[in-house]
């Protein structure tokens, strides 16, 4: 018996302290191979910039590499931050991926810059770039359909590939846009859970069928820390929370363990921990029950998880445990 919903993975290509970036990319590749062999549905990478702990900034380049090492798992972006790019360039990049790996490619699109204001300037973008997001999505879609909205301009590769688009978000804006365009909607509840239920309900209520999608399709994200014992999972969870606080509040500073301990109990630290509310922690049975309840509560058609286990070996083992208890149960 399989889970009543497909299970996918969002890999943040995490760079651990003191570790070369090449190690992070090798580990992501190894994990992709394992996920592919175990039967996970999708594997997505996210675009971030100027973040020393994330190695997936050149998202389409990384996807091309992962595609060469996998066979069946769907690959995509979770997501490409479209305001950072010209739609034609993204159509060409993902059109190229489609020509290399066929119908395995997804194109998740976000409206946020995926970085801070200073880096936004380095990307030659402004806050106003996000205001074009709906029209940019339509322009990108037209290139992929081979029905360009700009006479004489086409995406080669890209034209006619019909790479499926997914709208990403953590608010009502993304839910409404995905519903209006008749596209799949993926909610970033793994770090921004506040509007999850209302956005999911709005998306389903306002959904308009399209050539791409006849009925709503809602993906929800959750963090997962799973191990053979509850004690091991809880220990990793404690380390993960402290590392998240260190990453988000310690940019540009070398925080000691005492500094982190103080931040854990600060207002800013507690706010960060609230962002991790949608996290399943425990044994495979406990995590399965948590995910089942979560998916049923919000009527999710699919779950996409971030694997927050510690070491590469722990993360590989977590995928095996999740496969045994979710995909192959």
BELJOHU-V606633 format. One record per residue. RES is the residue in one letter. PHI is phi in degrees with one decimal (none if undefined). OMEGA is omega as a letter, one per 20 degrees, with the letter a starting at -180 (999 if undefined). Layout:
BEGIN
<<RES,PHI,OMEGA> <RES,PHI,OMEGA>>
END
This chain:
BEGIN
<<X,none,r> <X,-94.3,r> <X,-63.3,a> <X,-74.8,a> <X,-145.1,r> <X,-64.4,r> <X,-117.5,a> <X,-121.8,a> <X,-130.8,r> <X,-106.3,a> <X,-100.1,a> <X,-87.6,r> <X,46.6,a> <X,-67.0,r> <X,-100.0,a> <X,-81.7,a> <X,-53.0,r> <X,75.9,a> <X,-104.3,r> <X,-63.0,r> <X,-59.8,a> <X,-59.2,r> <X,-66.6,r> <X,-57.7,a> <X,-68.6,r> <X,-64.7,a> <X,-66.4,r> <X,-61.2,r> <X,-66.5,r> <X,-61.9,r> <X,-65.3,r> <X,-62.8,r> <X,-62.4,r> <X,-63.7,a> <X,-60.2,r> <X,-63.8,a> <X,-66.7,a> <X,-84.3,r> <X,94.2,r> <X,-65.1,a> <X,-77.4,a> <X,-132.8,r> <X,-135.5,a> <X,-117.4,r> <X,-122.7,a> <X,-113.3,r> <X,-86.2,r> <X,-134.9,a> <X,-132.6,r> <X,57.6,r> <X,-121.5,a> <X,-71.7,r> <X,-105.1,a> <X,-129.2,a> <X,-107.3,a> <X,-106.8,a> <X,-63.4,r> <X,-90.1,a> <X,-59.1,a> <X,-67.3,r> <X,-65.6,r> <X,-63.3,r> <X,-62.5,r> <X,-62.5,r> <X,-66.3,a> <X,-64.4,r> <X,-60.0,a> <X,-71.8,a> <X,-109.7,a> <X,-127.5,a> <X,-124.3,a> <X,-121.1,a> <X,-64.2,r> <X,-69.6,a> <X,-126.6,r> <X,-171.8,a> <X,-106.7,r> <X,-131.8,j> <X,-147.3,r> <X,-77.9,r> <X,-87.1,a> <X,-58.1,r> <X,-61.2,r> <X,-81.7,a> <X,-137.9,r> <X,-77.6,r> <X,-53.8,r> <X,-61.4,a> <X,-64.2,r> <X,-67.2,r> <X,-60.5,r> <X,-66.9,a> <X,-64.5,a> <X,-79.5,r> <X,-65.1,r> <X,-63.5,r> <X,-60.1,r> <X,-63.0,r> <X,-65.1,r> <X,-78.9,a> <X,-126.1,r> <X,64.1,a> <X,-77.6,r> <X,-79.3,a> <X,-93.7,r> <X,-114.6,r> <X,-128.6,r> <X,-84.3,a> <X,-124.8,r> <X,-117.8,a> <X,-95.7,a> <X,-74.0,a> <X,-76.8,a> <X,72.9,a> <X,-168.1,a> <X,-96.9,a> <X,-64.7,a> <X,-64.4,r> <X,-68.5,r> <X,-58.0,r> <X,-66.9,r> <X,-65.4,r> <X,-81.9,a> <X,62.7,r> <X,-125.5,r> <X,-129.4,r> <X,-60.4,a> <X,-69.9,r> <X,-58.7,a> <X,-67.6,a> <X,-67.0,r> <X,-87.5,a> <X,-52.5,a> <X,-57.9,a> <X,-69.8,r> <X,-66.5,r> <X,-61.9,a> <X,-64.9,r> <X,-63.1,r> <X,-61.4,r> <X,-60.2,a> <X,-66.3,r> <X,-63.5,a> <X,-69.4,r> <X,-78.9,a> <X,78.3,a> <X,-129.1,a> <X,-53.1,r> <X,-82.7,a> <X,-115.2,a> <X,-54.4,r> <X,85.2,a> <X,-114.4,r> <X,-136.8,r> <X,-97.8,r> <X,-128.7,i> <X,-70.8,r> <X,133.3,a> <X,-58.4,r> <X,82.4,a> <X,-78.6,r> <X,53.6,r> <X,-55.5,a> <X,-66.5,r> <X,-98.6,r> <X,-128.8,r> <X,-86.6,r> <X,-103.5,r> <X,-177.2,r> <X,-140.6,a> <X,-150.7,r> <X,-70.2,a> <X,-59.2,a> <X,-63.5,r> <X,-62.1,a> <X,-67.2,a> <X,-65.9,r> <X,-60.9,r> <X,-65.2,a> <X,-62.9,a> <X,-88.9,a> <X,67.9,a> <X,-118.5,r> <X,-62.9,r> <X,-121.8,r> <X,-120.3,a> <X,-101.5,a> <X,-84.0,a> <X,-71.7,r> <X,-71.0,r> <X,-136.3,a> <X,-145.4,a> <X,-86.4,a> <X,-58.5,a> <X,-102.5,a> <X,-53.0,a> <X,-67.9,a> <X,-69.6,r> <X,-67.2,r> <X,-62.5,a> <X,-66.3,r> <X,-62.6,r> <X,-59.0,a> <X,-68.4,a> <X,-67.1,a> <X,-96.8,a> <X,-61.1,r> <X,-114.3,a> <X,-57.7,a> <X,-136.9,r> <X,-62.9,a> <X,-83.3,a> <X,-150.4,a> <X,-83.4,a> <X,-133.9,a> <X,-60.2,r> <X,-137.4,a> <X,-114.8,r> <X,-110.8,r> <X,-118.0,a> <X,-104.6,r> <X,-148.8,r> <X,-87.7,a> <X,-135.9,r> <X,-128.2,a> <X,-126.9,r> <X,-150.2,a> <X,-64.4,a> <X,-123.3,r> <X,-64.0,a> <X,-62.3,r> <X,-64.0,a> <X,-63.8,a> <X,-65.9,r> <X,-64.6,r> <X,-66.2,r> <X,-63.5,r> <X,-61.8,r> <X,-66.7,a> <X,-63.9,r> <X,-64.3,a> <X,-66.6,r> <X,-67.6,r> <X,-64.2,r> <X,-64.5,r> <X,-60.4,a> <X,-68.3,a> <X,-84.2,a> <X,-107.5,a> <X,-111.6,a> <X,-60.0,a> <X,84.8,r> <X,-127.0,r> <X,-98.8,a> <X,-79.0,r> <X,-82.5,r> <X,-61.2,r> <X,-66.4,r> <X,-59.9,a> <X,-64.0,r> <X,-59.4,r> <X,-67.0,a> <X,-67.4,r> <X,-55.3,a> <X,-95.6,r> <X,-83.2,r> <X,-61.6,r> <X,-65.9,r> <X,-64.6,r> <X,-66.4,r> <X,-64.2,r> <X,-65.0,r> <X,-64.7,r> <X,-65.2,r> <X,-65.7,a> <X,-96.9,a> <X,-56.2,a> <X,-86.9,a> <X,-132.6,r> <X,-97.4,a> <X,-130.9,r> <X,145.7,r> <X,-75.4,r> <X,-55.4,r> <X,-64.2,a> <X,-65.7,r> <X,-67.1,r> <X,-59.5,a> <X,-63.1,r> <X,-62.7,a> <X,-66.3,r> <X,-61.2,r> <X,-65.1,r> <X,-59.8,a> <X,-63.4,a> <X,-68.3,a> <X,-63.0,a> <X,-106.5,r> <X,55.8,a> <X,-72.7,r> <X,-83.0,a> <X,-158.9,r> <X,-114.3,r> <X,-121.1,a> <X,-114.6,r> <X,-103.7,a> <X,-89.7,a> <X,-98.7,r> <X,-63.6,a> <X,-70.7,a> <X,-81.9,r> <X,-58.3,r> <X,-63.6,r> <X,-62.7,a> <X,-70.2,r> <X,-63.2,a> <X,-64.8,r> <X,-60.6,r> <X,-62.2,r> <X,-64.3,r> <X,-62.8,r> <X,-63.9,r> <X,-63.3,a> <X,-62.3,a> <X,-99.5,r> <X,-119.0,a> <X,-73.6,a> <X,-112.8,a> <X,-73.7,999>>
END
